[in-house]
Structure formats: C-alpha cells, structure tokens
Amino acid sequence: MKNIVCVACPMGCALSVELSDSGEVLSVTGNTCKRGIDYAKTECTNPVRSFTSTVKVSGGILPVVPCKSAGNIPKEKLLDCATEIAKITAKAPVKLGDILIKNILGTGVDIIATNHCPEA
C-alpha cells in the first residue's frame, strides 16, 4: 500500500494505492473525484512534473528570462533538465513563447520562455 496526496484538484485527497508485486495499480481509495484515480495511476507508475526555471540572456535588459516545460517531463529527468538549461544562454530579444530548447533530453517536450526580455 502506498499513501499519496492527490494534487489533481484543490481538494488534496489522501489516497491509498494498492500495488501488485510488479508495480501495477490494483485499487485506489480516498479520492473524491475521478481525477484522483488517474493521478494515482500516473504517480505510481510513471510520475511526471511540469518544470520551471530561468535561462541566462545575453544582450538583454535582464540577465535571465523565466521558462517552463511546454508539457510534463518524467520526474527522474528533472535534475538533468536543470543541468541542460544551465548550459544555455539565449540571445536577446526573447519573446514570450519562444522555444529555448527543443525536445529537451529527447522527451518530446520543449522549454519555452514565459516572459519577454527585450534587448538592452
């Protein structure tokens, strides 16, 4: 049995997840909505997270621009994503929605700018 807190909605349900010996989800209890079941299955079999950070900018009015993953990234790759993002420097101007890293770590997910950074 694995106990987790669901973050799929604001309720924050305390879920109990029964797993087979092979890691398959057998049952989920404690959820108040269907999203809790889906969250528990994903969290126990293939946990993913959205990723936010900043990217260095050269020639901009600010030294960094905020960024995020355009989709979810496998949880075990988050530290590697941070390492990859730390290696790059974007050239100003950077616009909201610009792709800063395409297909980071072969995940199929792009890292995009979440704000503007005009040239200095």
N, CA, C and O atoms as a Tinker XYZ file with bonds, in Angstrom:
   480  protein
     1  N      0.846000   -1.175000    0.000000    73     2
     2  CA     0.000000    0.000000    0.000000    64     1     3
     3  C      0.890000    1.235000    0.000000    63     2     4     5
     4  O      1.871000    1.310000    0.739000    81     3
     5  N      0.533000    2.200000   -0.837000    73     3     6
     6  CA     1.272000    3.455000   -0.914000    64     5     7
     7  C      0.293000    4.585000   -0.639000    63     6     8     9
     8  O     -0.802000    4.602000   -1.201000    81     7
     9  N      0.666000    5.520000    0.208000    73     7    10
    10  CA    -0.178000    6.659000    0.545000    64     9    11
    11  C      0.389000    7.910000   -0.099000    63    10    12    13
    12  O      1.569000    8.222000    0.066000    81    11
    13  N     -0.459000    8.631000   -0.839000    73    11    14
    14  CA    -0.044000    9.863000   -1.500000    64    13    15
    15  C     -1.143000   10.906000   -1.346000    63    14    16    17
    16  O     -2.290000   10.572000   -1.048000    81    15
    17  N     -0.790000   12.157000   -1.547000    73    15    18
    18  CA    -1.770000   13.238000   -1.544000    64    17    19
    19  C     -1.996000   13.642000   -2.996000    63    18    20    21
    20  O     -1.051000   13.942000   -3.726000    81    19
    21  N     -3.247000   13.645000   -3.395000    73    19    22
    22  CA    -3.603000   13.988000   -4.768000    64    21    23
    23  C     -3.515000   15.502000   -4.961000    63    22    24    25
    24  O     -3.976000   16.266000   -4.113000    81    23
    25  N     -2.926000   15.932000   -6.072000    73    23    26
    26  CA    -2.831000   17.354000   -6.412000    64    25    27
    27  C     -3.552000   17.660000   -7.719000    63    26    28    29
    28  O     -3.322000   18.706000   -8.325000    81    27
    29  N     -4.417000   16.759000   -8.155000    73    27    30
    30  CA    -5.132000   16.954000   -9.423000    64    29    31
    31  C     -6.192000   18.038000   -9.317000    63    30    32    33
    32  O     -6.568000   18.630000  -10.328000    81    31
    33  N     -6.678000   18.309000   -8.116000    73    31    34
    34  CA    -7.651000   19.387000   -7.900000    64    33    35
    35  C     -7.366000   19.989000   -6.525000    63    34    36    37
    36  O     -6.523000   19.467000   -5.795000    81    35
    37  N     -8.039000   21.058000   -6.161000    73    35    38
    38  CA    -7.756000   21.716000   -4.871000    64    37    39
    39  C     -8.143000   20.920000   -3.620000    63    38    40    41
    40  O     -7.787000   21.331000   -2.515000    81    39
    41  N     -8.843000   19.820000   -3.750000    73    39    42
    42  CA    -9.295000   19.054000   -2.582000    64    41    43
    43  C     -8.139000   18.442000   -1.788000    63    42    44    45
    44  O     -8.225000   18.355000   -0.563000    81    43
    45  N     -7.068000   18.018000   -2.448000    73    43    46
    46  CA    -5.921000   17.433000   -1.751000    64    45    47
    47  C     -6.252000   16.146000   -1.023000    63    46    48    49
    48  O     -5.878000   15.968000    0.136000    81    47
    49  N     -6.952000   15.250000   -1.700000    73    47    50
    50  CA    -7.387000   13.990000   -1.082000    64    49    51
    51  C     -6.197000   13.115000   -0.683000    63    50    52    53
    52  O     -5.188000   13.058000   -1.386000    81    51
    53  N     -6.333000   12.443000    0.447000    73    51    54
    54  CA    -5.337000   11.460000    0.889000    64    53    55
    55  C     -5.700000   10.130000    0.229000    63    54    56    57
    56  O     -6.720000    9.523000    0.553000    81    55
    57  N     -4.863000    9.692000   -0.689000    73    55    58
    58  CA    -5.139000    8.482000   -1.452000    64    57    59
    59  C     -4.338000    7.302000   -0.904000    63    58    60    61
    60  O     -3.194000    7.447000   -0.476000    81    59
    61  N     -4.966000    6.147000   -0.931000    73    59    62
    62  CA    -4.272000    4.894000   -0.639000    64    61    63
    63  C     -4.285000    4.089000   -1.921000    63    62    64    65
    64  O     -5.340000    3.844000   -2.507000    81    63
    65  N     -3.101000    3.679000   -2.349000    73    63    66
    66  CA    -2.965000    2.970000   -3.620000    64    65    67
    67  C     -2.426000    1.576000   -3.330000    63    66    68    69
    68  O     -1.372000    1.414000   -2.714000    81    67
    69  N     -3.165000    0.582000   -3.784000    73    67    70
    70  CA    -2.721000   -0.806000   -3.645000    64    69    71
    71  C     -2.007000   -1.196000   -4.928000    63    70    72    73
    72  O     -2.553000   -1.061000   -6.023000    81    71
    73  N     -0.778000   -1.681000   -4.779000    73    71    74
    74  CA     0.052000   -2.054000   -5.925000    64    73    75
    75  C      0.318000   -3.557000   -5.922000    63    74    76    77
    76  O      0.425000   -4.185000   -4.868000    81    75
    77  N      0.421000   -4.118000   -7.130000    73    75    78
    78  CA     0.805000   -5.525000   -7.240000    64    77    79
    79  C      2.308000   -5.633000   -7.039000    63    78    80    81
    80  O      2.999000   -4.618000   -6.954000    81    79
    81  N      2.810000   -6.842000   -6.963000    73    79    82
    82  CA     4.251000   -7.055000   -6.819000    64    81    83
    83  C      5.035000   -6.482000   -7.999000    63    82    84    85
    84  O      6.199000   -6.107000   -7.854000    81    83
    85  N      4.392000   -6.416000   -9.171000    73    83    86
    86  CA     5.055000   -5.878000  -10.358000    64    85    87
    87  C      4.891000   -4.368000  -10.484000    63    86    88    89
    88  O      5.384000   -3.783000  -11.448000    81    87
    89  N      4.205000   -3.713000   -9.527000    73    87    90
    90  CA     4.042000   -2.268000   -9.551000    64    89    91
    91  C      2.784000   -1.784000  -10.241000    63    90    92    93
    92  O      2.603000   -0.579000  -10.420000    81    91
    93  N      1.914000   -2.695000  -10.629000    73    91    94
    94  CA     0.653000   -2.321000  -11.277000    64    93    95
    95  C     -0.343000   -1.845000  -10.220000    63    94    96    97
    96  O     -0.423000   -2.412000   -9.130000    81    95
    97  N     -1.105000   -0.792000  -10.554000    73    95    98
    98  CA    -2.105000   -0.268000   -9.627000    64    97    99
    99  C     -3.311000   -1.192000   -9.622000    63    98   100   101
   100  O     -3.944000   -1.408000  -10.656000    81    99
   101  N     -3.628000   -1.741000   -8.439000    73    99   102
   102  CA    -4.777000   -2.639000   -8.287000    64   101   103
   103  C     -6.020000   -1.881000   -7.842000    63   102   104   105
   104  O     -7.121000   -2.162000   -8.317000    81   103
   105  N     -5.854000   -0.915000   -6.928000    73   103   106
   106  CA    -7.003000   -0.138000   -6.464000    64   105   107
   107  C     -6.543000    1.201000   -5.905000    63   106   108   109
   108  O     -5.406000    1.356000   -5.458000    81   107
   109  N     -7.463000    2.164000   -5.944000    73   107   110
   110  CA    -7.227000    3.498000   -5.384000    64   109   111
   111  C     -8.428000    3.833000   -4.508000    63   110   112   113
   112  O     -9.572000    3.702000   -4.943000    81   111
   113  N     -8.171000    4.262000   -3.282000    73   111   114
   114  CA    -9.246000    4.688000   -2.393000    64   113   115
   115  C     -8.902000    6.046000   -1.806000    63   114   116   117
   116  O     -7.736000    6.437000   -1.752000    81   115
   117  N     -9.943000    6.768000   -1.363000    73   115   118
   118  CA    -9.752000    8.073000   -0.736000    64   117   119
   119  C    -10.007000    9.236000   -1.673000    63   118   120   121
   120  O    -10.048000   10.386000   -1.235000    81   119
   121  N    -10.179000    8.960000   -2.947000    73   119   122
   122  CA   -10.408000   10.048000   -3.903000    64   121   123
   123  C    -11.870000   10.492000   -3.872000    63   122   124   125
   124  O    -12.774000    9.684000   -3.656000    81   123
   125  N    -12.086000   11.801000   -4.094000    73   123   126
   126  CA   -13.454000   12.313000   -4.173000    64   125   127
   127  C    -13.870000   12.613000   -5.612000    63   126   128   129
   128  O    -15.025000   12.953000   -5.869000    81   127
   129  N    -12.936000   12.489000   -6.544000    73   127   130
   130  CA   -13.276000   12.679000   -7.957000    64   129   131
   131  C    -12.462000   11.698000   -8.802000    63   130   132   133
   132  O    -11.489000   11.109000   -8.331000    81   131
   133  N    -12.879000   11.535000  -10.053000    73   131   134
   134  CA   -12.212000   10.587000  -10.952000    64   133   135
   135  C    -10.752000   10.981000  -11.218000    63   134   136   137
   136  O     -9.906000   10.122000  -11.465000    81   135
   137  N    -10.473000   12.268000  -11.166000    73   135   138
   138  CA    -9.098000   12.720000  -11.422000    64   137   139
   139  C     -8.114000   12.111000  -10.427000    63   138   140   141
   140  O     -6.943000   11.912000  -10.751000    81   139
   141  N     -8.586000   11.818000   -9.222000    73   139   142
   142  CA    -7.726000   11.201000   -8.213000    64   141   143
   143  C     -7.237000    9.831000   -8.631000    63   142   144   145
   144  O     -6.088000    9.471000   -8.375000    81   143
   145  N     -8.100000    9.068000   -9.272000    73   143   146
   146  CA    -7.710000    7.738000   -9.759000    64   145   147
   147  C     -6.641000    7.874000  -10.835000    63   146   148   149
   148  O     -5.625000    7.180000  -10.800000    81   147
   149  N     -6.871000    8.769000  -11.789000    73   147   150
   150  CA    -5.899000    8.975000  -12.862000    64   149   151
   151  C     -4.560000    9.475000  -12.312000    63   150   152   153
   152  O     -3.498000    9.021000  -12.739000    81   151
   153  N     -4.620000   10.413000  -11.362000    73   151   154
   154  CA    -3.404000   10.934000  -10.755000    64   153   155
   155  C     -2.630000    9.827000  -10.053000    63   154   156   157
   156  O     -1.414000    9.720000  -10.214000    81   155
   157  N     -3.325000    9.006000   -9.277000    73   155   158
   158  CA    -2.665000    7.922000   -8.533000    64   157   159
   159  C     -1.993000    6.943000   -9.481000    63   158   160   161
   160  O     -0.867000    6.511000   -9.232000    81   159
   161  N     -2.668000    6.592000  -10.558000    73   159   162
   162  CA    -2.092000    5.649000  -11.523000    64   161   163
   163  C     -0.825000    6.221000  -12.146000    63   162   164   165
   164  O      0.184000    5.524000  -12.258000    81   163
   165  N     -0.874000    7.483000  -12.550000    73   163   166
   166  CA     0.306000    8.112000  -13.153000    64   165   167
   167  C      1.427000    8.266000  -12.136000    63   166   168   169
   168  O      2.585000    7.966000  -12.429000    81   167
   169  N      1.086000    8.730000  -10.949000    73   167   170
   170  CA     2.103000    8.988000   -9.919000    64   169   171
   171  C      2.813000    7.708000   -9.483000    63   170   172   173
   172  O      3.998000    7.739000   -9.152000    81   171
   173  N      2.106000    6.599000   -9.481000    73   171   174
   174  CA     2.698000    5.338000   -9.021000    64   173   175
   175  C      3.390000    4.556000  -10.135000    63   174   176   177
   176  O      4.248000    3.721000   -9.848000    81   175
   177  N      3.045000    4.801000  -11.382000    73   175   178
   178  CA     3.642000    4.020000  -12.470000    64   177   179
   179  C      4.602000    4.818000  -13.350000    63   178   180   181
   180  O      5.581000    4.265000  -13.851000    81   179
   181  N      4.332000    6.113000  -13.545000    73   179   182
   182  CA     5.173000    6.944000  -14.405000    64   181   183
   183  C      5.036000    8.399000  -13.976000    63   182   184   185
   184  O      4.394000    9.179000  -14.678000    81   183
   185  N      5.627000    8.792000  -12.831000    73   183   186
   186  CA     5.447000   10.153000  -12.337000    64   185   187
   187  C      6.050000   11.200000  -13.271000    63   186   188   189
   188  O      7.169000   11.047000  -13.761000    81   187
   189  N      5.286000   12.263000  -13.504000    73   187   190
   190  CA     5.721000   13.357000  -14.363000    64   189   191
   191  C      5.489000   14.679000  -13.645000    63   190   192   193
   192  O      4.666000   14.764000  -12.733000    81   191
   193  N      6.213000   15.701000  -14.057000    73   191   194
   194  CA     6.073000   17.031000  -13.470000    64   193   195
   195  C      6.239000   18.083000  -14.564000    63   194   196   197
   196  O      6.908000   17.855000  -15.572000    81   195
   197  N      5.612000   19.243000  -14.340000    73   195   198
   198  CA     5.949000   20.392000  -15.172000    64   197   199
   199  C      7.242000   20.966000  -14.576000    63   198   200   201
   200  O      7.549000   20.749000  -13.404000    81   199
   201  N      7.979000   21.690000  -15.396000    73   199   202
   202  CA     9.292000   22.176000  -14.972000    64   201   203
   203  C      9.363000   23.670000  -15.203000    63   202   204   205
   204  O      9.000000   24.144000  -16.280000    81   203
   205  N      9.821000   24.423000  -14.217000    73   203   206
   206  CA    10.026000   25.861000  -14.371000    64   205   207
   207  C     11.446000   26.211000  -13.940000    63   206   208   209
   208  O     12.023000   25.574000  -13.058000    81   207
   209  N     11.991000   27.237000  -14.584000    73   207   210
   210  CA    13.355000   27.650000  -14.272000    64   209   211
   211  C     13.590000   29.028000  -14.881000    63   210   212   213
   212  O     12.644000   29.739000  -15.217000    81   211
   213  N     14.849000   29.392000  -15.016000    73   211   214
   214  CA    15.240000   30.595000  -15.743000    64   213   215
   215  C     16.387000   30.243000  -16.673000    63   214   216   217
   216  O     17.140000   29.301000  -16.426000    81   215
   217  N     16.509000   31.015000  -17.750000    73   215   218
   218  CA    17.586000   30.840000  -18.718000    64   217   219
   219  C     18.367000   32.150000  -18.786000    63   218   220   221
   220  O     17.776000   33.230000  -18.816000    81   219
   221  N     19.694000   32.052000  -18.809000    73   219   222
   222  CA    20.527000   33.240000  -18.942000    64   221   223
   223  C     20.256000   33.909000  -20.284000    63   222   224   225
   224  O     19.972000   33.241000  -21.279000    81   223
   225  N     20.348000   35.245000  -20.297000    73   223   226
   226  CA    20.131000   36.023000  -21.517000    64   225   227
   227  C     21.328000   36.931000  -21.726000    63   226   228   229
   228  O     21.780000   37.599000  -20.796000    81   227
   229  N     21.840000   36.955000  -22.951000    73   227   230
   230  CA    22.915000   37.900000  -23.287000    64   229   231
   231  C     22.321000   39.048000  -24.090000    63   230   232   233
   232  O     21.488000   38.838000  -24.972000    81   231
   233  N     22.758000   40.265000  -23.775000    73   231   234
   234  CA    22.311000   41.451000  -24.507000    64   233   235
   235  C     20.908000   41.902000  -24.175000    63   234   236   237
   236  O     20.316000   42.679000  -24.924000    81   235
   237  N     20.365000   41.432000  -23.069000    73   235   238
   238  CA    19.006000   41.811000  -22.694000    64   237   239
   239  C     18.977000   42.830000  -21.580000    63   238   240   241
   240  O     19.999000   43.115000  -20.956000    81   239
   241  N     17.788000   43.383000  -21.329000    73   239   242
   242  CA    17.650000   44.341000  -20.224000    64   241   243
   243  C     17.688000   43.632000  -18.872000    63   242   244   245
   244  O     17.885000   44.265000  -17.835000    81   243
   245  N     17.496000   42.317000  -18.893000    73   243   246
   246  CA    17.585000   41.499000  -17.682000    64   245   247
   247  C     18.575000   40.362000  -17.920000    63   246   248   249
   248  O     18.779000   39.962000  -19.066000    81   247
   249  N     19.192000   39.833000  -16.870000    73   247   250
   250  CA    20.181000   38.769000  -17.060000    64   249   251
   251  C     19.578000   37.389000  -17.323000    63   250   252   253
   252  O     20.262000   36.493000  -17.818000    81   251
   253  N     18.288000   37.219000  -16.988000    73   251   254
   254  CA    17.626000   35.922000  -17.172000    64   253   255
   255  C     16.194000   36.141000  -17.648000    63   254   256   257
   256  O     15.630000   37.226000  -17.509000    81   255
   257  N     15.623000   35.077000  -18.214000    73   255   258
   258  CA    14.212000   35.070000  -18.585000    64   257   259
   259  C     13.594000   33.804000  -17.990000    63   258   260   261
   260  O     14.210000   32.739000  -18.039000    81   259
   261  N     12.375000   33.906000  -17.425000    73   259   262
   262  CA    11.742000   32.703000  -16.887000    64   261   263
   263  C     11.318000   31.769000  -18.011000    63   262   264   265
   264  O     11.017000   32.207000  -19.121000    81   263
   265  N     11.299000   30.473000  -17.705000    73   263   266
   266  CA    10.913000   29.490000  -18.712000    64   265   267
   267  C     10.174000   28.341000  -18.041000    63   266   268   269
   268  O     10.178000   28.207000  -16.817000    81   267
   269  N      9.542000   27.518000  -18.865000    73   267   270
   270  CA     8.832000   26.344000  -18.359000    64   269   271
   271  C      8.830000   25.271000  -19.426000    63   270   272   273
   272  O      9.127000   25.527000  -20.592000    81   271
   273  N      8.492000   24.069000  -19.005000    73   271   274
   274  CA     8.317000   22.986000  -19.969000    64   273   275
   275  C      6.937000   23.151000  -20.605000    63   274   276   277
   276  O      5.973000   23.517000  -19.932000    81   275
   277  N      6.856000   22.879000  -21.899000    73   275   278
   278  CA     5.584000   23.004000  -22.612000    64   277   279
   279  C      4.660000   21.833000  -22.310000    63   278   280   281
   280  O      3.499000   21.838000  -22.718000    81   279
   281  N      5.161000   20.841000  -21.605000    73   279   282
   282  CA     4.387000   19.669000  -21.207000    64   281   283
   283  C      5.050000   19.036000  -20.009000    63   282   284   285
   284  O      5.996000   19.590000  -19.449000    81   283
   285  N      4.566000   17.901000  -19.621000    73   283   286
   286  CA     5.136000   17.211000  -18.463000    64   285   287
   287  C      6.396000   16.444000  -18.838000    63   286   288   289
   288  O      6.525000   15.923000  -19.946000    81   287
   289  N      7.319000   16.389000  -17.888000    73   287   290
   290  CA     8.606000   15.711000  -18.054000    64   289   291
   291  C      8.679000   14.595000  -17.018000    63   290   292   293
   292  O      8.244000   14.788000  -15.883000    81   291
   293  N      9.217000   13.433000  -17.381000    73   291   294
   294  CA     9.376000   12.371000  -16.388000    64   293   295
   295  C     10.151000   12.880000  -15.159000    63   294   296   297
   296  O     11.183000   13.539000  -15.286000    81   295
   297  N      9.637000   12.565000  -13.999000    73   295   298
   298  CA    10.213000   13.064000  -12.740000    64   297   299
   299  C     11.702000   12.754000  -12.627000    63   298   300   301
   300  O     12.468000   13.578000  -12.128000    81   299
   301  N     12.120000   11.571000  -13.086000    73   299   302
   302  CA    13.528000   11.190000  -12.941000    64   301   303
   303  C     14.461000   12.009000  -13.829000    63   302   304   305
   304  O     15.678000   11.912000  -13.677000    81   303
   305  N     13.926000   12.819000  -14.758000    73   303   306
   306  CA    14.759000   13.627000  -15.649000    64   305   307
   307  C     14.819000   15.095000  -15.238000    63   306   308   309
   308  O     15.450000   15.892000  -15.933000    81   307
   309  N     14.187000   15.473000  -14.138000    73   307   310
   310  CA    14.130000   16.879000  -13.758000    64   309   311
   311  C     15.506000   17.472000  -13.466000    63   310   312   313
   312  O     15.805000   18.575000  -13.923000    81   311
   313  N     16.339000   16.771000  -12.722000    73   311   314
   314  CA    17.683000   17.302000  -12.432000    64   313   315
   315  C     18.517000   17.415000  -13.700000    63   314   316   317
   316  O     19.279000   18.369000  -13.859000    81   315
   317  N     18.382000   16.451000  -14.601000    73   315   318
   318  CA    19.097000   16.519000  -15.869000    64   317   319
   319  C     18.610000   17.700000  -16.701000    63   318   320   321
   320  O     19.406000   18.330000  -17.399000    81   319
   321  N     17.312000   18.012000  -16.638000    73   319   322
   322  CA    16.772000   19.177000  -17.338000    64   321   323
   323  C     17.395000   20.460000  -16.795000    63   322   324   325
   324  O     17.781000   21.345000  -17.558000    81   323
   325  N     17.489000   20.549000  -15.480000    73   323   326
   326  CA    18.097000   21.729000  -14.866000    64   325   327
   327  C     19.541000   21.892000  -15.314000    63   326   328   329
   328  O     19.995000   23.011000  -15.555000    81   327
   329  N     20.257000   20.798000  -15.425000    73   327   330
   330  CA    21.643000   20.840000  -15.884000    64   329   331
   331  C     21.725000   21.336000  -17.324000    63   330   332   333
   332  O     22.584000   22.158000  -17.643000    81   331
   333  N     20.848000   20.851000  -18.194000    73   331   334
   334  CA    20.836000   21.275000  -19.597000    64   333   335
   335  C     20.484000   22.752000  -19.732000    63   334   336   337
   336  O     21.093000   23.469000  -20.525000    81   335
   337  N     19.506000   23.202000  -18.962000    73   335   338
   338  CA    19.092000   24.603000  -19.027000    64   337   339
   339  C     20.208000   25.521000  -18.548000    63   338   340   341
   340  O     20.377000   26.619000  -19.079000    81   339
   341  N     20.964000   25.089000  -17.557000    73   339   342
   342  CA    22.068000   25.899000  -17.035000    64   341   343
   343  C     23.178000   26.080000  -18.066000    63   342   344   345
   344  O     23.977000   27.008000  -17.944000    81   343
   345  N     23.246000   25.220000  -19.073000    73   343   346
   346  CA    24.299000   25.288000  -20.091000    64   345   347
   347  C     24.031000   26.324000  -21.183000    63   346   348   349
   348  O     24.952000   26.713000  -21.901000    81   347
   349  N     22.778000   26.775000  -21.317000    73   347   350
   350  CA    22.469000   27.636000  -22.458000    64   349   351
   351  C     22.345000   29.105000  -22.064000    63   350   352   353
   352  O     22.094000   29.441000  -20.907000    81   351
   353  N     22.529000   29.968000  -23.064000    73   351   354
   354  CA    22.292000   31.398000  -22.934000    64   353   355
   355  C     21.500000   31.821000  -24.155000    63   354   356   357
   356  O     21.924000   31.595000  -25.288000    81   355
   357  N     20.350000   32.435000  -23.925000    73   355   358
   358  CA    19.531000   32.938000  -25.029000    64   357   359
   359  C     20.024000   34.323000  -25.411000    63   358   360   361
   360  O     20.526000   35.070000  -24.571000    81   359
   361  N     19.877000   34.658000  -26.680000    73   359   362
   362  CA    20.280000   35.983000  -27.165000    64   361   363
   363  C     19.033000   36.860000  -27.235000    63   362   364   365
   364  O     18.023000   36.479000  -27.826000    81   363
   365  N     19.120000   38.037000  -26.624000    73   363   366
   366  CA    18.000000   38.978000  -26.645000    64   365   367
   367  C     17.790000   39.491000  -28.076000    63   366   368   369
   368  O     18.763000   39.619000  -28.820000    81   367
   369  N     16.585000   39.778000  -28.468000    73   367   370
   370  CA    15.380000   39.770000  -27.658000    64   369   371
   371  C     14.771000   38.372000  -27.552000    63   370   372   373
   372  O     14.834000   37.575000  -28.488000    81   371
   373  N     14.186000   38.101000  -26.398000    73   371   374
   374  CA    13.462000   36.853000  -26.186000    64   373   375
   375  C     11.991000   37.237000  -26.034000    63   374   376   377
   376  O     11.654000   38.169000  -25.304000    81   375
   377  N     11.131000   36.512000  -26.729000    73   375   378
   378  CA     9.695000   36.795000  -26.668000    64   377   379
   379  C      8.971000   35.679000  -25.930000    63   378   380   381
   380  O      9.404000   34.527000  -25.938000    81   379
   381  N      7.877000   36.033000  -25.302000    73   379   382
   382  CA     7.014000   35.073000  -24.635000    64   381   383
   383  C      6.651000   33.956000  -25.609000    63   382   384   385
   384  O      6.176000   34.220000  -26.714000    81   383
   385  N      6.873000   32.720000  -25.202000    73   383   386
   386  CA     6.551000   31.574000  -26.056000    64   385   387
   387  C      7.681000   31.097000  -26.940000    63   386   388   389
   388  O      7.557000   30.049000  -27.574000    81   387
   389  N      8.792000   31.836000  -27.005000    73   387   390
   390  CA     9.945000   31.380000  -27.791000    64   389   391
   391  C     10.421000   30.028000  -27.272000    63   390   392   393
   392  O     10.474000   29.801000  -26.064000    81   391
   393  N     10.762000   29.144000  -28.187000    73   391   394
   394  CA    11.332000   27.852000  -27.801000    64   393   395
   395  C     12.811000   28.069000  -27.501000    63   394   396   397
   396  O     13.576000   28.479000  -28.374000    81   395
   397  N     13.202000   27.797000  -26.282000    73   395   398
   398  CA    14.591000   27.968000  -25.855000    64   397   399
   399  C     15.381000   26.680000  -26.019000    63   398   400   401
   400  O     16.562000   26.714000  -26.366000    81   399
   401  N     14.736000   25.539000  -25.770000    73   399   402
   402  CA    15.338000   24.223000  -26.005000    64   401   403
   403  C     14.248000   23.343000  -26.606000    63   402   404   405
   404  O     13.198000   23.141000  -25.997000    81   403
   405  N     14.500000   22.832000  -27.782000    73   403   406
   406  CA    13.542000   21.944000  -28.436000    64   405   407
   407  C     13.798000   20.505000  -27.983000    63   406   408   409
   408  O     14.943000   20.054000  -27.959000    81   407
   409  N     12.741000   19.795000  -27.627000    73   407   410
   410  CA    12.815000   18.367000  -27.308000    64   409   411
   411  C     13.899000   18.073000  -26.265000    63   410   412   413
   412  O     14.808000   17.279000  -26.511000    81   411
   413  N     13.795000   18.710000  -25.117000    73   411   414
   414  CA    14.832000   18.562000  -24.097000    64   413   415
   415  C     15.001000   17.088000  -23.695000    63   414   416   417
   416  O     14.032000   16.401000  -23.373000    81   415
   417  N     16.228000   16.636000  -23.723000    73   415   418
   418  CA    16.612000   15.274000  -23.329000    64   417   419
   419  C     15.815000   14.190000  -24.054000    63   418   420   421
   420  O     15.628000   13.096000  -23.523000    81   419
   421  N     15.348000   14.491000  -25.259000    73   419   422
   422  CA    14.604000   13.505000  -26.044000    64   421   423
   423  C     13.228000   13.182000  -25.478000    63   422   424   425
   424  O     12.659000   12.136000  -25.790000    81   423
   425  N     12.688000   14.074000  -24.646000    73   423   426
   426  CA    11.385000   13.830000  -24.020000    64   425   427
   427  C     10.219000   14.188000  -24.934000    63   426   428   429
   428  O      9.079000   13.804000  -24.671000    81   427
   429  N     10.504000   14.926000  -26.013000    73   427   430
   430  CA     9.428000   15.421000  -26.866000    64   429   431
   431  C      8.822000   16.707000  -26.339000    63   430   432   433
   432  O      7.846000   17.208000  -26.899000    81   431
   433  N      9.390000   17.251000  -25.263000    73   431   434
   434  CA     8.862000   18.459000  -24.623000    64   433   435
   435  C      9.849000   19.605000  -24.836000    63   434   436   437
   436  O     11.053000   19.450000  -24.634000    81   435
   437  N      9.319000   20.754000  -25.247000    73   435   438
   438  CA    10.145000   21.941000  -25.445000    64   437   439
   439  C     10.188000   22.777000  -24.166000    63   438   440   441
   440  O      9.266000   22.734000  -23.351000    81   439
   441  N     11.268000   23.533000  -24.003000    73   439   442
   442  CA    11.375000   24.527000  -22.934000    64   441   443
   443  C     11.099000   25.871000  -23.591000    63   442   444   445
   444  O     11.768000   26.252000  -24.552000    81   443
   445  N     10.100000   26.594000  -23.062000    73   443   446
   446  CA     9.683000   27.844000  -23.675000    64   445   447
   447  C      9.806000   29.012000  -22.699000    63   446   448   449
   448  O      9.718000   28.837000  -21.484000    81   447
   449  N     10.013000   30.209000  -23.256000    73   447   450
   450  CA    10.085000   31.433000  -22.452000    64   449   451
   451  C      8.692000   31.781000  -21.943000    63   450   452   453
   452  O      7.707000   31.647000  -22.670000    81   451
   453  N      8.612000   32.225000  -20.699000    73   451   454
   454  CA     7.315000   32.607000  -20.136000    64   453   455
   455  C      7.217000   34.113000  -19.897000    63   454   456   457
   456  O      6.316000   34.584000  -19.204000    81   455
   457  N      8.155000   34.861000  -20.479000    73   455   458
   458  CA     8.101000   36.323000  -20.414000    64   457   459
   459  C      8.979000   36.884000  -21.528000    63   458   460   461
   460  O      9.684000   36.143000  -22.212000    81   459
   461  N      8.927000   38.187000  -21.697000    73   459   462
   462  CA     9.761000   38.865000  -22.687000    64   461   463
   463  C     11.053000   39.321000  -22.038000    63   462   464   465
   464  O     11.103000   39.553000  -20.830000    81   463
   465  N     12.097000   39.449000  -22.842000    73   463   466
   466  CA    13.340000   40.083000  -22.402000    64   465   467
   467  C     13.859000   40.855000  -23.604000    63   466   468   469
   468  O     14.550000   40.290000  -24.451000    81   467
   469  N     13.528000   42.162000  -23.689000    73   467   470
   470  CA    13.984000   42.973000  -24.813000    64   469   471
   471  C     15.498000   43.194000  -24.790000    63   470   472   473
   472  O     16.164000   42.959000  -23.782000    81   471
   473  N     16.013000   43.648000  -25.920000    73   471   474
   474  CA    17.437000   43.988000  -25.994000    64   473   475
   475  C     17.720000   45.190000  -25.121000    63   474   476   477
   476  O     16.854000   46.040000  -24.914000    81   475
   477  N     18.936000   45.255000  -24.611000    73   475   478
   478  CA    19.342000   46.394000  -23.770000    64   477   479
   479  C     19.602000   47.619000  -24.630000    63   478   480
   480  O     19.953000   48.677000  -24.108000    81   479
